[in-house]
């Protein structure tokens, strides 16, 4: 096994390109972004963005699904920059409402999505990188993790008040799942989410499938109807617990 190293500092954030050929890294010291060629370990580009207050510190990075663009969030400057990955030329400079904690391209490449410190999910159309649209479903707590479903049709946002699942077609809320002290969320497939809690150790699998929810609810039942309840409500024949669970 060959091991290569890139001459950079203490990395705070790492992001692989979709094809695995490049690695984008936010340095934990000067907060600049470096992109390294994985095969050689050579740093091929280092960010030098200067915002209104001077040299800006990066926090989050994201590659587009086709690997042609790299997005970088600069929290204090309240801006996201987008670069092509050929020459790393600046493609767009997008102002955002507040400090950005996470960046994610949807899997279909249609949207660049940011989660901010005030609980906003900010969606940017990648066809023109136009003015971002702000969507709120979290109660003023930072959105610190985003995950796109495999199709890109849904997006999960995680905050201290739980998980919100969005329809990315119109940015309506599909469901809100209250959770405390979770640190990560990822789509497994179109209907299942993996949630990593802070405590205890382990993981939760959450389902968005109504059939799964119905089956889980049936299996959670501890008793059937009593004979009196069946007679009162006209339920004939009176089912056993196994009858209800198997229907």
C-alpha positions as CSV (number, residue, x, y, z in Angstrom):
1,X,0.0,0.0,0.0
2,X,1.5,3.4,-1.0
3,X,1.2,6.3,1.4
4,X,1.5,9.9,0.2
5,X,1.4,13.1,2.2
6,X,0.5,16.7,1.4
7,X,2.5,19.6,2.9
8,X,-0.3,21.3,4.8
9,X,-1.2,22.1,8.4
10,X,-3.7,20.7,10.8
11,X,-6.8,19.9,8.8
12,X,-10.2,20.9,10.3
13,X,-12.4,19.7,7.4
14,X,-11.8,17.1,4.7
15,X,-13.8,16.5,1.5
16,X,-13.1,13.9,-1.2
17,X,-13.9,14.6,-4.8
18,X,-16.5,12.2,-6.2
19,X,-14.0,10.2,-8.2
20,X,-11.5,10.1,-5.3
21,X,-8.7,11.8,-7.2
22,X,-8.7,15.0,-5.1
23,X,-8.9,15.9,-1.5
24,X,-10.1,19.4,-0.3
25,X,-8.9,20.4,3.1
26,X,-9.6,23.4,5.4
27,X,-6.5,24.1,7.4
28,X,-7.2,24.3,11.1
29,X,-4.6,27.1,11.5
30,X,-5.0,29.7,8.8
31,X,-8.4,28.4,7.7
32,X,-7.4,28.4,4.0
33,X,-8.5,25.6,1.7
34,X,-6.0,23.4,0.0
35,X,-6.8,20.9,-2.7
36,X,-4.3,18.0,-3.1
37,X,-3.9,15.4,-5.9
38,X,-4.4,12.1,-4.1
39,X,-2.1,10.1,-6.3
40,X,0.9,12.3,-5.7
41,X,0.0,14.2,-2.5
42,X,0.9,17.4,-4.3
43,X,-1.2,20.5,-3.3
44,X,-2.5,21.8,-6.6
45,X,-4.4,24.8,-5.3
46,X,-4.8,27.0,-2.2
47,X,-7.5,29.5,-1.7
48,X,-6.7,33.2,-1.3
49,X,-10.2,34.7,-1.0
50,X,-10.3,38.1,0.5
51,X,-13.6,39.3,2.0
52,X,-14.8,42.8,3.1
53,X,-12.9,42.4,6.4
54,X,-9.7,41.1,4.8
55,X,-8.4,37.6,4.4
56,X,-11.4,35.3,5.0
57,X,-11.4,32.0,7.0
58,X,-13.1,29.0,5.4
59,X,-15.2,26.6,7.4
60,X,-16.9,24.1,5.1
61,X,-16.2,22.7,1.5
62,X,-18.2,20.6,-0.9
63,X,-17.6,19.1,-4.3
64,X,-20.4,19.0,-6.9
65,X,-21.6,15.4,-7.8
66,X,-19.9,15.6,-11.2
67,X,-16.7,16.9,-9.6
68,X,-16.6,20.1,-11.8
69,X,-17.1,22.6,-9.0
70,X,-15.9,23.2,-5.4
71,X,-17.9,25.3,-3.0
72,X,-16.4,27.0,0.0
73,X,-18.2,28.7,2.9
74,X,-16.6,31.7,4.7
75,X,-18.6,32.2,7.9
76,X,-17.4,35.6,9.1
77,X,-17.5,37.1,5.6
78,X,-21.0,35.5,5.1
79,X,-20.2,34.4,1.6
80,X,-19.9,31.2,-0.4
81,X,-17.5,31.0,-3.3
82,X,-17.8,28.5,-6.1
83,X,-14.8,27.5,-8.2
84,X,-14.4,25.3,-11.2
85,X,-12.0,22.4,-10.6
86,X,-10.1,22.8,-13.8
87,X,-8.2,25.9,-13.0
88,X,-10.1,26.7,-9.7
89,X,-11.3,30.0,-11.3
90,X,-14.0,31.8,-9.3
91,X,-17.4,31.0,-10.8
92,X,-19.7,32.7,-8.3
93,X,-19.5,34.7,-5.1
94,X,-22.8,34.2,-3.2
95,X,-23.8,36.3,-0.1
96,X,-25.5,34.4,2.6
97,X,-27.5,35.6,5.6
98,X,-25.2,34.3,8.4
99,X,-22.4,32.0,9.4
100,X,-22.5,28.7,7.5
101,X,-21.9,25.5,9.3
102,X,-22.3,22.9,6.5
103,X,-22.4,22.7,2.7
104,X,-24.0,20.0,0.6
105,X,-24.7,19.6,-3.1
106,X,-27.9,17.6,-3.7
107,X,-27.1,14.3,-5.4
108,X,-28.6,15.4,-8.7
109,X,-26.5,18.5,-8.7
110,X,-29.5,20.8,-8.9
111,X,-28.9,22.6,-5.6
112,X,-26.0,23.8,-3.4
113,X,-27.4,23.8,0.1
114,X,-26.0,25.5,3.2
115,X,-27.0,25.3,6.8
116,X,-26.6,28.4,8.9
117,X,-26.2,29.4,12.6
118,X,-29.8,30.7,12.9
119,X,-31.5,27.5,11.7
120,X,-31.9,28.4,8.1
121,X,-31.5,26.0,5.1
122,X,-30.2,28.1,2.2
123,X,-30.8,26.7,-1.3
124,X,-28.8,28.0,-4.3
125,X,-29.8,27.0,-7.8
126,X,-26.7,25.7,-9.5
127,X,-27.9,26.5,-13.0
128,X,-27.2,30.2,-12.5
129,X,-25.9,30.5,-8.9
130,X,-28.6,33.1,-8.4
131,X,-29.6,34.8,-5.1
132,X,-30.1,32.0,-2.5
133,X,-33.6,31.1,-1.2
134,X,-33.9,30.9,2.6
135,X,-36.1,28.2,4.2
136,X,-36.8,27.8,7.9
137,X,-38.0,24.8,9.9
138,X,-35.5,24.7,12.8
139,X,-36.2,26.8,15.9
140,X,-33.2,29.2,15.7
141,X,-30.6,26.6,16.4
142,X,-27.6,26.1,14.0
143,X,-28.0,23.6,11.2
144,X,-24.8,21.7,11.5
145,X,-25.3,18.8,9.1
146,X,-27.0,18.2,5.8
147,X,-27.5,15.1,3.7
148,X,-29.0,14.5,0.3
149,X,-30.9,11.4,-0.7
150,X,-29.5,9.3,-3.5
151,X,-31.9,10.8,-6.0
152,X,-31.5,14.4,-4.8
153,X,-35.2,14.7,-4.3
154,X,-35.0,14.9,-0.5
155,X,-32.6,16.7,1.8
156,X,-32.2,16.1,5.6
157,X,-31.0,18.9,7.8
158,X,-29.9,18.3,11.4
159,X,-30.0,20.8,14.3
160,X,-30.2,20.6,18.0
161,X,-34.0,20.3,17.7
162,X,-33.9,17.3,15.5
163,X,-34.0,16.3,11.8
164,X,-36.1,18.0,9.1
165,X,-36.6,16.2,5.8
166,X,-37.2,18.5,2.8
167,X,-38.7,18.0,-0.7
168,X,-36.1,19.7,-2.8
169,X,-38.6,20.3,-5.7
170,X,-40.5,23.0,-3.8
171,X,-38.6,23.1,-0.5
172,X,-41.7,22.0,1.5
173,X,-41.1,20.1,4.8
174,X,-41.9,16.4,4.4
175,X,-41.4,15.6,8.0
176,X,-39.8,16.8,11.2
177,X,-38.3,14.3,13.6
178,X,-37.6,15.6,17.1
179,X,-34.2,14.3,18.4
180,X,-31.9,15.5,21.1
181,X,-28.1,15.4,21.0
182,X,-27.5,14.0,17.6
183,X,-24.3,14.8,15.7
184,X,-24.8,13.4,12.2
185,X,-27.4,12.3,9.7
186,X,-27.1,10.4,6.4
187,X,-29.5,8.9,3.9
188,X,-29.1,5.2,3.5
189,X,-31.6,5.1,0.7
190,X,-34.6,7.1,-0.3
191,X,-36.7,6.1,2.8
192,X,-34.2,5.4,5.5
193,X,-31.9,7.8,7.5
194,X,-28.9,6.9,9.7
195,X,-28.6,9.2,12.7
196,X,-25.6,9.2,15.0
197,X,-26.4,10.3,18.5
198,X,-23.8,11.9,20.8
199,X,-24.9,9.6,23.7
200,X,-25.2,6.7,23.9
201,X,-22.7,5.2,21.4
202,X,-24.3,3.6,18.4
203,X,-26.7,4.7,15.7
204,X,-30.4,4.9,14.9
205,X,-32.1,4.0,11.6
206,X,-35.2,6.1,11.0
207,X,-37.7,5.2,8.4
208,X,-39.7,7.6,6.2
209,X,-41.7,4.8,4.7
210,X,-45.4,4.7,5.9
211,X,-45.5,0.9,5.5
212,X,-42.5,0.5,7.7
213,X,-44.0,2.8,10.2
214,X,-47.2,0.9,10.3
215,X,-45.4,-2.4,10.7
216,X,-43.3,-1.0,13.5
217,X,-46.4,0.3,15.2
218,X,-48.1,-3.1,15.0
219,X,-45.1,-4.8,16.4
220,X,-45.0,-2.4,19.3
221,X,-48.5,-3.3,20.4
222,X,-48.7,-5.1,23.8
223,X,-52.3,-6.2,23.8
224,X,-55.4,-6.7,21.6
225,X,-58.9,-5.6,22.3
226,X,-60.7,-7.0,25.3
227,X,-63.9,-9.0,24.8
228,X,-65.8,-6.0,26.3
229,X,-64.1,-3.5,23.8
230,X,-65.0,-5.8,20.9
231,X,-68.6,-6.0,22.0
232,X,-68.8,-2.2,22.6
233,X,-67.4,-1.3,19.1
234,X,-68.9,-4.2,17.2
235,X,-65.6,-5.9,16.3
236,X,-66.2,-9.4,15.1
237,X,-64.5,-11.7,15.5
238,X,-62.5,-10.3,18.3
239,X,-58.8,-10.4,17.2
240,X,-55.9,-11.8,19.1
241,X,-52.7,-9.7,19.4
242,X,-51.0,-11.9,16.7
243,X,-54.0,-11.3,14.4
244,X,-53.4,-7.5,14.7
245,X,-49.7,-7.7,14.2
246,X,-50.0,-9.9,11.1
247,X,-52.6,-7.8,9.3
